[in-house]
């Protein structure tokens, strides 16, 4: 699903560039069905301490996994 959306947006962007038009962020949001307020909230989101901690734990787990798969 995500790949299909990406391809559709890419095609729309390329078509606009070939036609010599600019691609508006808010026009693309309308095309995708995303509200301006939702986009702007996501854009200016500051991660909470919990989010930061979870990201750090995931990174540590990934490092341990990568080290275990490294050739000896």
PEFEN-V466781 format. One record per pair of residues at least 12 apart in sequence whose C-alpha atoms are under 7 Angstrom apart, sorted by the first residue. I is the first residue (numbers start at 0). J is the second residue. If there is no record, write none. Layout:
BEGIN
I | J
I | J
END
This chain:
BEGIN
none
END
